Amino acid sequence: MVKAEDLVLPSVAALSPYEPGKPIEEVQRELGIGEPAKLASNENPIGPSPLAVEAIKGALTELNRYPDGGCFELRNKLAARHRVSPAQIFIGSGSCEVLDLAALAFLRPGLNAVIADHSFIIYQLAIAASGTRAKVVPLREDYVFDLDAMAAAIDGDTRVVFLGNPNNPTGTIYRRAEWKRFLARVPEEVIIVADEAYFEFVRDPDYPDSLEDHGGKRLLITTRTFSKIFGLAGLRVGYAVAREDLIRMLNNMRQPFNVTSLGQVAALAGMDDLEHVRRTIAVNSEGIAYLEREFARMRLPYIPSHANFILVEVGEGRAIFNQLLAKGVIVRPMDGYGLARHVRISVGLPEENRRLIRALSEVM
Ligand SMILES: Cc1ncc(COP(=O)(O)O)c(C=O)c1O
């Protein structure tokens, strides 16, 4: 019998599917736990923007229609907000779709892509799916991307560099000076993907906004998302900003109706909900400060975070994950990321954070 794995690229046959955060319903079903606290997928704990929810209700009776395949209104609104032309915006089914399409469009066997170790797993999946080799560069000792080493890893066959700022799962950022030095070193024909899914959470004055670096000939793709700060992860809307010709190639690859109608109206309304954004940031800042204080008190090493999650060293990460699960707290084991001694904890509501700390104190 012909085996399916013999019909695909060897890099695809070797893949394992992405392990998402355990869904609440699954934990309820398997462990019979009433109300688990899900702190596993870096979601917005306060919920979606109420304005977005209202907008969705208004669009429900039109569900028999296909969505606007060009996302006209959302593209125009994002273009105005970021002071670029609508032709420089690509809207995707989550920013993951943009990352995927960037790999599919620009990578192929024989080329390579440069990534950092312990960075978002989707980069590796997308690179492997395109049959390209990943050149993986170690992080610095402080878990920050070593941009100098990443620039040095670029060779004549490198087509794309994937950067996450902040990075998932470390929550670390690279700063403006390193970023500018990196930009100056990257050859003109190499595409830089700056994944800024957690952009809006960062408070550091030296955090670089890659949208400021889009001028001239540079092949730079900035990705952002409605999944995190705007609390719309379930609707799958993300976007890219880049030169028009790069955006055109992404559009050539996508499904004609890749973004749902509800996603589009929710994103449009959510963008204007400044009160929801303000509350999200306040809950997050308070949550990060609380978790860092508690980890310090428990003498658990943690990596100071600029995002809405935090990586903490607990010993046997997978075992601690399972013990927390039994207590109804879902965190994320990190063995798949090569960080078997850590778990990643998304910031929750204050009572969820306290529940996590109580459970962690009991199992440690
Ligand atoms: C670094 C990073 N980039 C991108 C994403 C993708 O988000 P989405 O596809 O929901 O926009 C995530 C989600 O967890 C992430 O952590």
The ligand as an ORCA input file, in Angstrom:
! r2SCAN-3c Opt
* xyz 0 1
  C       3.940     35.206     18.834
  C       2.586     34.931     18.265
  N       2.326     35.259     17.002
  C       1.146     35.021     16.435
  C       0.133     34.433     17.155
  C      -1.093     34.103     16.388
  O      -2.207     34.697     16.737
  P      -3.495     34.711     15.798
  O      -3.332     33.721     14.701
  O      -4.592     34.370     16.723
  O      -3.544     36.108     15.274
  C       0.326     34.069     18.475
  C      -0.743     33.413     19.230
  O      -0.595     32.869     20.268
  C       1.601     34.320     19.042
  O       1.874     33.963     20.294
*
